[in-house]
Amino acid sequence: MRYVLDASVAIKWVLPEKDSPKAVRLLNAYRTKIHELLAPDTFPVEIAHALTRAERKKIIRPPQGAKRFAAIMRARPALSD
């Protein structure tokens, strides 16, 4: 099945939030090619913003934001406009 991935779901891959387990299951299904994911071309900016906000709220420490951004970008779906 094909899904359009919102940044608010992808951020749950790296931040503990409500429904993070569901988001990780979707990621695993994507990795095993059960599902196809697409994302808007604004996806990287939205992810960076969410991680910056998490650092400012002290949910994560500043070096963790860049590492978590890289982790999401390694798994990111194809971007479309």
All heavy atoms as a GROMACS GRO file, in nm:
protein
  647
    1MET      N    1   0.084  -0.117   0.000
    1MET     CA    2   0.000   0.000   0.000
    1MET      C    3   0.089   0.124   0.000
    1MET      O    4   0.196   0.124   0.059
    1MET     CB    5  -0.090  -0.001   0.123
    1MET     CG    6  -0.186   0.115   0.125
    1MET     SD    7  -0.319   0.096   0.242
    1MET     CE    8  -0.428  -0.008   0.148
    2ARG      N    9   0.043   0.230  -0.063
    2ARG     CA   10   0.118   0.355  -0.073
    2ARG      C   11   0.059   0.457   0.024
    2ARG      O   12  -0.063   0.476   0.030
    2ARG     CB   13   0.109   0.408  -0.215
    2ARG     CG   14   0.189   0.534  -0.237
    2ARG     CD   15   0.176   0.584  -0.378
    2ARG     NE   16   0.243   0.490  -0.467
    2ARG     CZ   17   0.240   0.497  -0.598
    2ARG    NH1   18   0.172   0.592  -0.658
    2ARG    NH2   19   0.304   0.410  -0.671
    3TYR      N   20   0.148   0.523   0.101
    3TYR     CA   21   0.108   0.626   0.196
    3TYR      C   22   0.188   0.752   0.174
    3TYR      O   23   0.305   0.745   0.135
    3TYR     CB   24   0.133   0.581   0.342
    3TYR     CG   25   0.048   0.467   0.388
    3TYR    CD1   26   0.100   0.337   0.394
    3TYR    CD2   27  -0.082   0.487   0.429
    3TYR    CE1   28   0.024   0.232   0.438
    3TYR    CE2   29  -0.159   0.380   0.473
    3TYR     CZ   30  -0.106   0.254   0.478
    3TYR     OH   31  -0.182   0.150   0.521
    4VAL      N   32   0.128   0.866   0.202
    4VAL     CA   33   0.201   0.992   0.206
    4VAL      C   34   0.239   1.014   0.352
    4VAL      O   35   0.153   1.016   0.440
    4VAL     CB   36   0.116   1.109   0.153
    4VAL    CG1   37   0.191   1.241   0.169
    4VAL    CG2   38   0.079   1.085   0.008
    5LEU      N   39   0.368   1.027   0.376
    5LEU     CA   40   0.420   1.038   0.512
    5LEU      C   41   0.426   1.183   0.557
    5LEU      O   42   0.487   1.267   0.490
    5LEU     CB   43   0.560   0.976   0.518
    5LEU     CG   44   0.628   0.975   0.654
    5LEU    CD1   45   0.551   0.886   0.752
    5LEU    CD2   46   0.771   0.928   0.640
    6ASP      N   47   0.366   1.212   0.669
    6ASP     CA   48   0.373   1.344   0.729
    6ASP      C   49   0.492   1.348   0.824
    6ASP      O   50   0.525   1.247   0.888
    6ASP     CB   51   0.243   1.373   0.806
    6ASP     CG   52   0.239   1.514   0.856
    6ASP    OD1   53   0.214   1.605   0.774
    6ASP    OD2   54   0.262   1.535   0.976
    7ALA      N   55   0.554   1.463   0.836
    7ALA     CA   56   0.670   1.477   0.924
    7ALA      C   57   0.634   1.445   1.070
    7ALA      O   58   0.717   1.393   1.144
    7ALA     CB   59   0.728   1.617   0.914
    8SER      N   60   0.512   1.473   1.109
    8SER     CA   61   0.472   1.446   1.248
    8SER      C   62   0.472   1.296   1.279
    8SER      O   63   0.488   1.257   1.395
    8SER     CB   64   0.334   1.505   1.277
    8SER     OG   65   0.234   1.441   1.200
    9VAL      N   66   0.458   1.214   1.179
    9VAL     CA   67   0.467   1.068   1.198
    9VAL      C   68   0.614   1.027   1.201
    9VAL      O   69   0.658   0.953   1.288
    9VAL     CB   70   0.390   0.992   1.089
    9VAL    CG1   71   0.412   0.842   1.101
    9VAL    CG2   72   0.242   1.026   1.096
   10ALA      N   73   0.692   1.078   1.106
   10ALA     CA   74   0.834   1.040   1.099
   10ALA      C   75   0.911   1.084   1.223
   10ALA      O   76   1.003   1.014   1.266
   10ALA     CB   77   0.898   1.100   0.974
   11ILE      N   78   0.874   1.196   1.282
   11ILE     CA   79   0.945   1.243   1.401
   11ILE      C   80   0.928   1.144   1.516
   11ILE      O   81   1.014   1.130   1.603
   11ILE     CB   82   0.901   1.386   1.439
   11ILE    CG1   83   1.009   1.455   1.522
   11ILE    CG2   84   0.771   1.388   1.514
   11ILE    CD1   85   1.130   1.492   1.445
   12LYS      N   86   0.819   1.068   1.514
   12LYS     CA   87   0.794   0.968   1.616
   12LYS      C   88   0.891   0.849   1.605
   12LYS      O   89   0.902   0.769   1.695
   12LYS     CB   90   0.649   0.920   1.609
   12LYS     CG   91   0.549   1.025   1.652
   12LYS     CD   92   0.408   0.978   1.626
   12LYS     CE   93   0.298   1.072   1.662
   12LYS     NZ   94   0.321   1.208   1.688
   13TRP      N   95   0.961   0.839   1.492
   13TRP     CA   96   1.062   0.734   1.478
   13TRP      C   97   1.178   0.757   1.573
   13TRP      O   98   1.245   0.663   1.613
   13TRP     CB   99   1.118   0.730   1.336
   13TRP     CG  100   1.020   0.698   1.228
   13TRP    CD1  101   0.894   0.645   1.242
   13TRP    CD2  102   1.040   0.717   1.088
   13TRP    NE1  103   0.835   0.631   1.118
   13TRP    CE2  104   0.922   0.674   1.022
   13TRP    CE3  105   1.145   0.766   1.012
   13TRP    CZ2  106   0.908   0.678   0.883
   13TRP    CZ3  107   1.131   0.771   0.874
   13TRP    CH2  108   1.014   0.727   0.811
   14VAL      N  109   1.204   0.885   1.607
   14VAL     CA  110   1.323   0.917   1.685
   14VAL      C  111   1.294   0.989   1.816
   14VAL      O  112   1.386   1.011   1.895
   14VAL     CB  113   1.423   1.001   1.601
   14VAL    CG1  114   1.472   0.923   1.482
   14VAL    CG2  115   1.362   1.133   1.559
   15LEU      N  116   1.170   1.026   1.840
   15LEU     CA  117   1.132   1.090   1.966
   15LEU      C  118   1.021   1.009   2.031
   15LEU      O  119   0.927   0.968   1.963
   15LEU     CB  120   1.081   1.233   1.942
   15LEU     CG  121   1.179   1.337   1.895
   15LEU    CD1  122   1.108   1.471   1.875
   15LEU    CD2  123   1.294   1.353   1.991
   16PRO      N  124   1.032   0.987   2.160
   16PRO     CA  125   0.926   0.912   2.228
   16PRO      C  126   0.800   0.999   2.243
   16PRO      O  127   0.800   1.097   2.316
   16PRO     CB  128   0.987   0.878   2.364
   16PRO     CG  129   1.090   0.984   2.387
   16PRO     CD  130   1.140   1.025   2.251
   17GLU      N  131   0.699   0.965   2.168
   17GLU     CA  132   0.572   1.037   2.172
   17GLU      C  133   0.459   0.936   2.170
   17GLU      O  134   0.481   0.817   2.143
   17GLU     CB  135   0.558   1.129   2.050
   17GLU     CG  136   0.658   1.243   2.045
   17GLU     CD  137   0.633   1.337   1.929
   17GLU    OE1  138   0.541   1.311   1.848
   17GLU    OE2  139   0.706   1.437   1.920
   18LYS      N  140   0.340   0.985   2.194
   18LYS     CA  141   0.222   0.899   2.182
   18LYS      C  142   0.220   0.845   2.039
   18LYS      O  143   0.248   0.917   1.944
   18LYS     CB  144   0.095   0.979   2.209
   18LYS     CG  145  -0.029   0.896   2.205
   18LYS     CD  146  -0.152   0.981   2.228
   18LYS     CE  147  -0.272   0.890   2.213
   18LYS     NZ  148  -0.389   0.959   2.166
   19ASP      N  149   0.191   0.722   2.024
   19ASP     CA  150   0.184   0.653   1.895
   19ASP      C  151   0.320   0.628   1.830
   19ASP      O  152   0.326   0.589   1.713
   19ASP     CB  153   0.092   0.726   1.796
   19ASP     CG  154  -0.053   0.727   1.841
   19ASP    OD1  155  -0.095   0.628   1.908
   19ASP    OD2  156  -0.125   0.823   1.813
   20SER      N  157   0.430   0.648   1.902
   20SER     CA  158   0.562   0.615   1.846
   20SER      C  159   0.571   0.468   1.804
   20SER      O  160   0.626   0.439   1.697
   20SER     CB  161   0.674   0.648   1.945
   20SER     OG  162   0.695   0.787   1.949
   21PRO      N  163   0.517   0.374   1.882
   21PRO     CA  164   0.524   0.234   1.837
   21PRO      C  165   0.454   0.211   1.702
   21PRO      O  166   0.505   0.136   1.618
   21PRO     CB  167   0.454   0.157   1.950
   21PRO     CG  168   0.475   0.241   2.071
   21PRO     CD  169   0.465   0.383   2.020
   22LYS      N  170   0.343   0.277   1.678
   22LYS     CA  171   0.274   0.264   1.549
   22LYS      C  172   0.360   0.320   1.436
   22LYS      O  173   0.367   0.263   1.328
   22LYS     CB  174   0.140   0.338   1.551
   22LYS     CG  175   0.034   0.270   1.632
   22LYS     CD  176  -0.094   0.351   1.624
   22LYS     CE  177  -0.202   0.294   1.711
   22LYS     NZ  178  -0.326   0.373   1.706
   23ALA      N  179   0.424   0.433   1.462
   23ALA     CA  180   0.509   0.496   1.361
   23ALA      C  181   0.629   0.407   1.328
   23ALA      O  182   0.667   0.394   1.212
   23ALA     CB  183   0.556   0.633   1.409
   24VAL      N  184   0.686   0.344   1.429
   24VAL     CA  185   0.800   0.255   1.407
   24VAL      C  186   0.756   0.131   1.329
   24VAL      O  187   0.828   0.083   1.243
   24VAL     CB  188   0.868   0.219   1.540
   24VAL    CG1  189   0.972   0.109   1.523
   24VAL    CG2  190   0.933   0.344   1.601
   25ARG      N  191   0.636   0.082   1.356
   25ARG     CA  192   0.584  -0.032   1.278
   25ARG      C  193   0.569   0.006   1.131
   25ARG      O  194   0.600  -0.073   1.042
   25ARG     CB  195   0.452  -0.083   1.336
   25ARG     CG  196   0.470  -0.165   1.461
   25ARG     CD  197   0.344  -0.242   1.499
   25ARG     NE  198   0.229  -0.158   1.525
   25ARG     CZ  199   0.199  -0.104   1.643
   25ARG    NH1  200   0.278  -0.125   1.746
   25ARG    NH2  201   0.091  -0.030   1.657
   26LEU      N  202   0.522   0.128   1.105
   26LEU     CA  203   0.511   0.176   0.968
   26LEU      C  204   0.648   0.185   0.903
   26LEU      O  205   0.667   0.142   0.788
   26LEU     CB  206   0.442   0.312   0.963
   26LEU     CG  207   0.427   0.375   0.824
   26LEU    CD1  208   0.338   0.289   0.734
   26LEU    CD2  209   0.373   0.516   0.836
   27LEU      N  210   0.746   0.235   0.976
   27LEU     CA  211   0.884   0.241   0.924
   27LEU      C  212   0.936   0.103   0.891
   27LEU      O  213   0.994   0.081   0.784
   27LEU     CB  214   0.975   0.309   1.026
   27LEU     CG  215   1.125   0.308   0.995
   27LEU    CD1  216   1.155   0.382   0.865
   27LEU    CD2  217   1.203   0.366   1.112
   28ASN      N  218   0.913   0.008   0.979
   28ASN     CA  219   0.959  -0.129   0.954
   28ASN      C  220   0.890  -0.190   0.832
   28ASN      O  221   0.952  -0.261   0.753
   28ASN     CB  222   0.940  -0.216   1.078
   28ASN     CG  223   1.034  -0.176   1.190
   28ASN    OD1  224   1.141  -0.120   1.166
   28ASN    ND2  225   0.994  -0.202   1.312
   29ALA      N  226   0.761  -0.162   0.817
   29ALA     CA  227   0.688  -0.212   0.700
   29ALA      C  228   0.741  -0.148   0.572
   29ALA      O  229   0.750  -0.213   0.467
   29ALA     CB  230   0.538  -0.184   0.715
   30TYR      N  231   0.782  -0.022   0.580
   30TYR     CA  232   0.842   0.046   0.466
   30TYR      C  233   0.978  -0.016   0.432
   30TYR      O  234   1.008  -0.043   0.316
   30TYR     CB  235   0.857   0.196   0.498
   30TYR     CG  236   0.942   0.273   0.402
   30TYR    CD1  237   0.904   0.291   0.269
   30TYR    CD2  238   1.062   0.331   0.444
   30TYR    CE1  239   0.983   0.364   0.182
   30TYR    CE2  240   1.140   0.404   0.357
   30TYR     CZ  241   1.100   0.420   0.226
   30TYR     OH  242   1.178   0.492   0.141
   31ARG      N  243   1.056  -0.042   0.534
   31ARG     CA  244   1.189  -0.100   0.512
   31ARG      C  245   1.182  -0.240   0.451
   31ARG      O  246   1.269  -0.279   0.376
   31ARG     CB  247   1.267  -0.105   0.643
   31ARG     CG  248   1.317   0.030   0.688
   31ARG     CD  249   1.393   0.020   0.817
   31ARG     NE  250   1.457   0.148   0.848
   31ARG     CZ  251   1.500   0.179   0.968
   31ARG    NH1  252   1.486   0.095   1.070
   31ARG    NH2  253   1.557   0.296   0.989
   32THR      N  254   1.078  -0.315   0.486
   32THR     CA  255   1.062  -0.450   0.432
   32THR      C  256   0.977  -0.452   0.305
   32THR      O  257   0.936  -0.558   0.259
   32THR     CB  258   1.001  -0.545   0.537
   32THR    OG1  259   0.876  -0.493   0.580
   32THR    CG2  260   1.094  -0.562   0.656
   33LYS      N  261   0.949  -0.331   0.254
   33LYS     CA  262   0.876  -0.312   0.127
   33LYS      C  263   0.731  -0.362   0.130
   33LYS      O  264   0.675  -0.395   0.028
   33LYS     CB  265   0.954  -0.372   0.012
   33LYS     CG  266   1.092  -0.311  -0.004
   33LYS     CD  267   1.159  -0.358  -0.128
   33LYS     CE  268   1.303  -0.322  -0.137
   33LYS     NZ  269   1.347  -0.193  -0.147
   34ILE      N  270   0.673  -0.366   0.249
   34ILE     CA  271   0.531  -0.397   0.261
   34ILE      C  272   0.450  -0.276   0.216
   34ILE      O  273   0.347  -0.289   0.152
   34ILE     CB  274   0.495  -0.438   0.405
   34ILE    CG1  275   0.563  -0.571   0.438
   34ILE    CG2  276   0.344  -0.445   0.425
   34ILE    CD1  277   0.553  -0.610   0.584
   35HIS      N  278   0.499  -0.157   0.254
   35HIS     CA  279   0.434  -0.031   0.217
   35HIS      C  280   0.532   0.056   0.141
   35HIS      O  281   0.653   0.046   0.159
   35HIS     CB  282   0.387   0.046   0.341
   35HIS     CG  283   0.284  -0.025   0.421
   35HIS    ND1  284   0.166  -0.072   0.368
   35HIS    CD2  285   0.279  -0.056   0.552
   35HIS    CE1  286   0.094  -0.129   0.462
   35HIS    NE2  287   0.162  -0.121   0.575
   36GLU      N  288   0.477   0.144   0.059
   36GLU     CA  289   0.556   0.245  -0.010
   36GLU      C  290   0.522   0.379   0.054
   36GLU      O  291   0.404   0.409   0.076
   36GLU     CB  292   0.520   0.246  -0.158
   36GLU     CG  293   0.599   0.346  -0.237
   36GLU     CD  294   0.557   0.350  -0.383
   36GLU    OE1  295   0.477   0.264  -0.426
   36GLU    OE2  296   0.603   0.440  -0.454
   37LEU      N  297   0.623   0.458   0.086
   37LEU     CA  298   0.601   0.588   0.146
   37LEU      C  299   0.649   0.699   0.053
   37LEU      O  300   0.753   0.686  -0.012
   37LEU     CB  301   0.677   0.600   0.279
   37LEU     CG  302   0.637   0.505   0.390
   37LEU    CD1  303   0.725   0.526   0.513
   37LEU    CD2  304   0.491   0.521   0.427
   38LEU      N  305   0.572   0.805   0.048
   38LEU     CA  306   0.607   0.927  -0.024
   38LEU      C  307   0.598   1.041   0.076
   38LEU      O  308   0.525   1.032   0.175
   38LEU     CB  309   0.510   0.952  -0.138
   38LEU     CG  310   0.494   0.841  -0.241
   38LEU    CD1  311   0.378   0.872  -0.332
   38LEU    CD2  312   0.622   0.825  -0.320
   39ALA      N  313   0.672   1.147   0.051
   39ALA     CA  314   0.666   1.264   0.140
   39ALA      C  315   0.676   1.391   0.056
   39ALA      O  316   0.737   1.390  -0.052
   39ALA     CB  317   0.780   1.259   0.242
   40PRO      N  318   0.616   1.499   0.104
   40PRO     CA  319   0.629   1.626   0.031
   40PRO      C  320   0.772   1.677   0.037
   40PRO      O  321   0.849   1.640   0.127
   40PRO     CB  322   0.533   1.720   0.105
   40PRO     CG  323   0.515   1.660   0.239
   40PRO     CD  324   0.535   1.512   0.224
   41ASP      N  325   0.808   1.763  -0.056
   41ASP     CA  326   0.945   1.812  -0.061
   41ASP      C  327   0.981   1.901   0.059
   41ASP      O  328   1.098   1.928   0.083
   41ASP     CB  329   0.974   1.884  -0.193
   41ASP     CG  330   0.884   2.003  -0.218
   41ASP    OD1  331   0.791   2.026  -0.138
   41ASP    OD2  332   0.905   2.071  -0.319
   42THR      N  333   0.884   1.941   0.138
   42THR     CA  334   0.909   2.018   0.259
   42THR      C  335   0.945   1.930   0.379
   42THR      O  336   0.978   1.981   0.486
   42THR     CB  337   0.787   2.103   0.296
   42THR    OG1  338   0.674   2.016   0.314
   42THR    CG2  339   0.756   2.206   0.189
   43PHE      N  340   0.941   1.800   0.359
   43PHE     CA  341   0.965   1.703   0.466
   43PHE      C  342   1.094   1.729   0.544
   43PHE      O  343   1.090   1.736   0.668
   43PHE     CB  344   0.964   1.562   0.404
   43PHE     CG  345   0.983   1.450   0.501
   43PHE    CD1  346   0.878   1.403   0.577
   43PHE    CD2  347   1.106   1.387   0.513
   43PHE    CE1  348   0.894   1.297   0.664
   43PHE    CE2  349   1.123   1.281   0.600
   43PHE     CZ  350   1.017   1.236   0.676
   44PRO      N  351   1.211   1.745   0.480
   44PRO     CA  352   1.334   1.767   0.558
   44PRO      C  353   1.329   1.894   0.645
   44PRO      O  354   1.375   1.892   0.760
   44PRO     CB  355   1.444   1.779   0.451
   44PRO     CG  356   1.389   1.710   0.332
   44PRO     CD  357   1.240   1.734   0.337
   45VAL      N  358   1.269   2.000   0.593
   45VAL     CA  359   1.260   2.125   0.670
   45VAL      C  360   1.168   2.105   0.791
   45VAL      O  361   1.199   2.152   0.901
   45VAL     CB  362   1.209   2.240   0.580
   45VAL    CG1  363   1.186   2.366   0.660
   45VAL    CG2  364   1.307   2.264   0.467
   46GLU      N  365   1.058   2.036   0.771
   46GLU     CA  366   0.965   2.011   0.882
   46GLU      C  367   1.029   1.924   0.990
   46GLU      O  368   1.008   1.948   1.109
   46GLU     CB  369   0.838   1.946   0.829
   46GLU     CG  370   0.756   2.039   0.741
   46GLU     CD  371   0.641   1.969   0.671
   46GLU    OE1  372   0.632   1.845   0.676
   46GLU    OE2  373   0.560   2.040   0.610
   47ILE      N  374   1.107   1.826   0.949
   47ILE     CA  375   1.176   1.740   1.045
   47ILE      C  376   1.280   1.821   1.124
   47ILE      O  377   1.289   1.812   1.246
   47ILE     CB  378   1.245   1.621   0.973
   47ILE    CG1  379   1.139   1.526   0.916
   47ILE    CG2  380   1.340   1.547   1.066
   47ILE    CD1  381   1.050   1.459   1.018
   48ALA      N  382   1.358   1.903   1.053
   48ALA     CA  383   1.459   1.986   1.120
   48ALA      C  384   1.393   2.080   1.220
   48ALA      O  385   1.443   2.098   1.332
   48ALA     CB  386   1.538   2.065   1.016
   49HIS      N  387   1.280   2.138   1.182
   49HIS     CA  388   1.209   2.229   1.272
   49HIS      C  389   1.161   2.156   1.398
   49HIS      O  390   1.177   2.206   1.510
   49HIS     CB  391   1.092   2.293   1.200
   49HIS     CG  392   1.008   2.380   1.288
   49HIS    ND1  393   1.050   2.500   1.336
   49HIS    CD2  394   0.884   2.361   1.338
   49HIS    CE1  395   0.956   2.553   1.412
   49HIS    NE2  396   0.854   2.470   1.415
   50ALA      N  397   1.104   2.039   1.381
   50ALA     CA  398   1.054   1.962   1.496
   50ALA      C  399   1.168   1.923   1.590
   50ALA      O  400   1.153   1.928   1.713
   50ALA     CB  401   0.980   1.838   1.448
   51LEU      N  402   1.282   1.886   1.534
   51LEU     CA  403   1.396   1.847   1.618
   51LEU      C  404   1.456   1.968   1.689
   51LEU      O  405   1.497   1.959   1.806
   51LEU     CB  406   1.501   1.773   1.536
   51LEU     CG  407   1.457   1.633   1.491
   51LEU    CD1  408   1.553   1.577   1.388
   51LEU    CD2  409   1.446   1.540   1.611
   52THR      N  410   1.461   2.082   1.621
   52THR     CA  411   1.509   2.205   1.684
   52THR      C  412   1.418   2.243   1.800
   52THR      O  413   1.464   2.281   1.908
   52THR     CB  414   1.515   2.320   1.582
   52THR    OG1  415   1.604   2.281   1.477
   52THR    CG2  416   1.564   2.448   1.645
   53ARG      N  417   1.288   2.231   1.778
   53ARG     CA  418   1.191   2.260   1.885
   53ARG      C  419   1.210   2.165   2.003
   53ARG      O  420   1.206   2.207   2.119
   53ARG     CB  421   1.049   2.251   1.830
   53ARG     CG  422   0.944   2.302   1.925
   53ARG     CD  423   0.806   2.309   1.863
   53ARG     NE  424   0.770   2.182   1.802
   53ARG     CZ  425   0.730   2.169   1.675
   53ARG    NH1  426   0.720   2.274   1.597
   53ARG    NH2  427   0.700   2.051   1.626
   54ALA      N  428   1.237   2.037   1.975
   54ALA     CA  429   1.260   1.940   2.083
   54ALA      C  430   1.386   1.975   2.161
   54ALA      O  431   1.390   1.959   2.284
   54ALA     CB  432   1.271   1.799   2.024
   55GLU      N  433   1.488   2.026   2.093
   55GLU     CA  434   1.610   2.069   2.164
   55GLU      C  435   1.580   2.190   2.252
   55GLU      O  436   1.625   2.196   2.366
   55GLU     CB  437   1.720   2.103   2.063
   55GLU     CG  438   1.781   1.984   1.996
   55GLU     CD  439   1.888   2.019   1.896
   55GLU    OE1  440   1.899   2.137   1.855
   55GLU    OE2  441   1.961   1.928   1.856
   56ARG      N  442   1.506   2.284   2.200
   56ARG     CA  443   1.474   2.405   2.278
   56ARG      C  444   1.390   2.373   2.400
   56ARG      O  445   1.402   2.439   2.504
   56ARG     CB  446   1.403   2.507   2.190
   56ARG     CG  447   1.494   2.572   2.090
   56ARG     CD  448   1.422   2.677   2.009
   56ARG     NE  449   1.512   2.731   1.908
   56ARG     CZ  450   1.474   2.775   1.791
   56ARG    NH1  451   1.346   2.774   1.759
   56ARG    NH2  452   1.562   2.821   1.705
   57LYS      N  453   1.303   2.273   2.387
   57LYS     CA  454   1.220   2.232   2.500
   57LYS      C  455   1.294   2.136   2.594
   57LYS      O  456   1.237   2.089   2.691
   57LYS     CB  457   1.093   2.164   2.450
   57LYS     CG  458   0.996   2.258   2.385
   57LYS     CD  459   0.870   2.182   2.345
   57LYS     CE  460   0.765   2.273   2.290
   57LYS     NZ  461   0.641   2.199   2.256
   58LYS      N  462   1.420   2.107   2.559
   58LYS     CA  463   1.507   2.018   2.638
   58LYS      C  464   1.454   1.876   2.645
   58LYS      O  465   1.477   1.804   2.741
   58LYS     CB  466   1.532   2.077   2.777
   58LYS     CG  467   1.599   2.212   2.770
   58LYS     CD  468   1.637   2.264   2.905
   58LYS     CE  469   1.674   2.407   2.895
   58LYS     NZ  470   1.798   2.452   2.886
   59ILE      N  471   1.384   1.835   2.540
   59ILE     CA  472   1.341   1.696   2.528
   59ILE      C  473   1.462   1.612   2.487
   59ILE      O  474   1.477   1.499   2.530
   59ILE     CB  475   1.226   1.684   2.426
   59ILE    CG1  476   1.103   1.760   2.479
   59ILE    CG2  477   1.193   1.539   2.396
   59ILE    CD1  478   0.993   1.779   2.376
   60ILE      N  479   1.546   1.672   2.401
   60ILE     CA  480   1.672   1.610   2.361
   60ILE      C  481   1.782   1.716   2.372
   60ILE      O  482   1.754   1.836   2.374
   60ILE     CB  483   1.668   1.552   2.218
   60ILE    CG1  484   1.633   1.660   2.116
   60ILE    CG2  485   1.573   1.434   2.210
   60ILE    CD1  486   1.639   1.615   1.971
   61ARG      N  487   1.906   1.671   2.379
   61ARG     CA  488   2.020   1.764   2.385
   61ARG      C  489   2.063   1.801   2.244
   61ARG      O  490   2.048   1.721   2.152
   61ARG     CB  491   2.135   1.699   2.461
   61ARG     CG  492   2.102   1.676   2.606
   61ARG     CD  493   2.218   1.606   2.673
   61ARG     NE  494   2.184   1.579   2.810
   61ARG     CZ  495   2.255   1.624   2.912
   61ARG    NH1  496   2.365   1.691   2.892
   61ARG    NH2  497   2.217   1.597   3.035
   62PRO      N  498   2.118   1.922   2.227
   62PRO     CA  499   2.153   1.969   2.093
   62PRO      C  500   2.231   1.873   2.003
   62PRO      O  501   2.195   1.862   1.886
   62PRO     CB  502   2.232   2.097   2.120
   62PRO     CG  503   2.167   2.150   2.244
   62PRO     CD  504   2.136   2.026   2.326
   63PRO      N  505   2.330   1.800   2.045
   63PRO     CA  506   2.393   1.713   1.945
   63PRO      C  507   2.302   1.599   1.898
   63PRO      O  508   2.320   1.546   1.790
   63PRO     CB  509   2.516   1.657   2.015
   63PRO     CG  510   2.509   1.700   2.156
   63PRO     CD  511   2.398   1.798   2.170
   64GLN      N  512   2.202   1.565   1.977
   64GLN     CA  513   2.113   1.455   1.939
   64GLN      C  514   2.022   1.492   1.822
   64GLN      O  515   1.985   1.407   1.742
   64GLN     CB  516   2.026   1.412   2.058
   64GLN     CG  517   2.105   1.349   2.170
   64GLN     CD  518   2.018   1.320   2.290
   64GLN    OE1  519   1.905   1.369   2.301
   64GLN    NE2  520   2.069   1.238   2.380
   65GLY      N  521   1.987   1.619   1.810
   65GLY     CA  522   1.899   1.662   1.702
   65GLY      C  523   1.959   1.632   1.565
   65GLY      O  524   1.890   1.579   1.477
   66ALA      N  525   2.085   1.664   1.548
   66ALA     CA  526   2.151   1.639   1.419
   66ALA      C  527   2.161   1.490   1.390
   66ALA      O  528   2.140   1.447   1.276
   66ALA     CB  529   2.290   1.702   1.418
   67LYS      N  530   2.190   1.410   1.490
   67LYS     CA  531   2.200   1.265   1.472
   67LYS      C  532   2.063   1.206   1.436
   67LYS      O  533   2.052   1.119   1.350
   67LYS     CB  534   2.255   1.199   1.597
   67LYS     CG  535   2.401   1.231   1.621
   67LYS     CD  536   2.449   1.170   1.749
   67LYS     CE  537   2.593   1.213   1.776
   67LYS     NZ  538   2.643   1.165   1.904
   68ARG      N  539   1.961   1.253   1.502
   68ARG     CA  540   1.826   1.202   1.475
   68ARG      C  541   1.776   1.248   1.338
   68ARG      O  542   1.706   1.174   1.270
   68ARG     CB  543   1.731   1.240   1.588
   68ARG     CG  544   1.769   1.167   1.716
   68ARG     CD  545   1.688   1.209   1.834
   68ARG     NE  546   1.746   1.155   1.956
   68ARG     CZ  547   1.678   1.126   2.064
   68ARG    NH1  548   1.547   1.144   2.067
   68ARG    NH2  549   1.738   1.077   2.170
   69PHE      N  550   1.814   1.369   1.300
   69PHE     CA  551   1.781   1.417   1.166
   69PHE      C  552   1.844   1.325   1.061
   69PHE      O  553   1.778   1.283   0.966
   69PHE     CB  554   1.829   1.561   1.147
   69PHE     CG  555   1.801   1.616   1.010
   69PHE    CD1  556   1.676   1.668   0.979
   69PHE    CD2  557   1.898   1.614   0.911
   69PHE    CE1  558   1.649   1.718   0.852
   69PHE    CE2  559   1.872   1.664   0.785
   69PHE     CZ  560   1.747   1.716   0.755
   70ALA      N  561   1.970   1.293   1.080
   70ALA     CA  562   2.040   1.204   0.986
   70ALA      C  563   1.974   1.067   0.981
   70ALA      O  564   1.961   1.008   0.873
   70ALA     CB  565   2.187   1.191   1.025
   71ALA      N  566   1.930   1.017   1.095
   71ALA     CA  567   1.864   0.886   1.099
   71ALA      C  568   1.734   0.887   1.018
   71ALA      O  569   1.706   0.794   0.943
   71ALA     CB  570   1.837   0.844   1.244
   72ILE      N  571   1.657   0.993   1.033
   72ILE     CA  572   1.532   1.003   0.957
   72ILE      C  573   1.562   1.017   0.808
   72ILE      O  574   1.498   0.953   0.725
   72ILE     CB  575   1.446   1.120   1.007
   72ILE    CG1  576   1.393   1.089   1.147
   72ILE    CG2  577   1.329   1.146   0.912
   72ILE    CD1  578   1.319   1.204   1.212
   73MET      N  579   1.661   1.097   0.775
   73MET     CA  580   1.694   1.118   0.632
   73MET      C  581   1.748   0.991   0.567
   73MET      O  582   1.725   0.968   0.448
   73MET     CB  583   1.795   1.232   0.616
   73MET     CG  584   1.739   1.369   0.645
   73MET     SD  585   1.601   1.415   0.538
   73MET     CE  586   1.465   1.402   0.651
   74ARG      N  587   1.814   0.905   0.642
   74ARG     CA  588   1.859   0.777   0.586
   74ARG      C  589   1.740   0.689   0.551
   74ARG      O  590   1.746   0.612   0.454
   74ARG     CB  591   1.950   0.704   0.684
   74ARG     CG  592   2.093   0.753   0.687
   74ARG     CD  593   2.185   0.658   0.762
   74ARG     NE  594   2.147   0.639   0.901
   74ARG     CZ  595   2.184   0.719   1.002
   74ARG    NH1  596   2.260   0.823   0.978
   74ARG    NH2  597   2.146   0.693   1.125
   75ALA      N  598   1.633   0.699   0.627
   75ALA     CA  599   1.515   0.614   0.604
   75ALA      C  600   1.406   0.685   0.525
   75ALA      O  601   1.304   0.626   0.494
   75ALA     CB  602   1.458   0.570   0.739
   76ARG      N  603   1.429   0.810   0.490
   76ARG     CA  604   1.322   0.891   0.431
   76ARG      C  605   1.270   0.832   0.301
   76ARG      O  606   1.342   0.772   0.225
   76ARG     CB  607   1.366   1.035   0.410
   76ARG     CG  608   1.456   1.052   0.290
   76ARG     CD  609   1.476   1.199   0.259
   76ARG     NE  610   1.579   1.217   0.159
   76ARG     CZ  611   1.561   1.201   0.030
   76ARG    NH1  612   1.444   1.166  -0.017
   76ARG    NH2  613   1.660   1.220  -0.056
   77PRO      N  614   1.143   0.856   0.278
   77PRO     CA  615   1.084   0.811   0.151
   77PRO      C  616   1.120   0.906   0.037
   77PRO      O  617   1.181   1.010   0.059
   77PRO     CB  618   0.935   0.814   0.179
   77PRO     CG  619   0.921   0.921   0.283
   77PRO     CD  620   1.045   0.913   0.367
   78ALA      N  621   1.078   0.870  -0.080
   78ALA     CA  622   1.096   0.958  -0.195
   78ALA      C  623   1.019   1.088  -0.173
   78ALA      O  624   0.908   1.086  -0.120
   78ALA     CB  625   1.045   0.889  -0.320
   79LEU      N  626   1.080   1.197  -0.210
   79LEU     CA  627   1.016   1.328  -0.194
   79LEU      C  628   0.948   1.369  -0.324
   79LEU      O  629   0.999   1.340  -0.432
   79LEU     CB  630   1.118   1.435  -0.154
   79LEU     CG  631   1.196   1.409  -0.026
   79LEU    CD1  632   1.296   1.521  -0.002
   79LEU    CD2  633   1.104   1.395   0.093
   80SER      N  634   0.832   1.432  -0.311
   80SER     CA  635   0.763   1.480  -0.430
   80SER      C  636   0.713   1.620  -0.406
   80SER      O  637   0.695   1.662  -0.292
   80SER     CB  638   0.647   1.386  -0.465
   80SER     OG  639   0.549   1.392  -0.365
   81ASP      N  640   0.692   1.692  -0.512
   81ASP     CA  641   0.644   1.831  -0.498
   81ASP      C  642   0.496   1.842  -0.523
   81ASP      O  643   0.424   1.757  -0.550
   81ASP     CB  644   0.718   1.925  -0.590
   81ASP     CG  645   0.732   1.873  -0.732
   81ASP    OD1  646   0.698   1.758  -0.757
   81ASP    OD2  647   0.779   1.948  -0.817
   0.00000   0.00000   0.00000
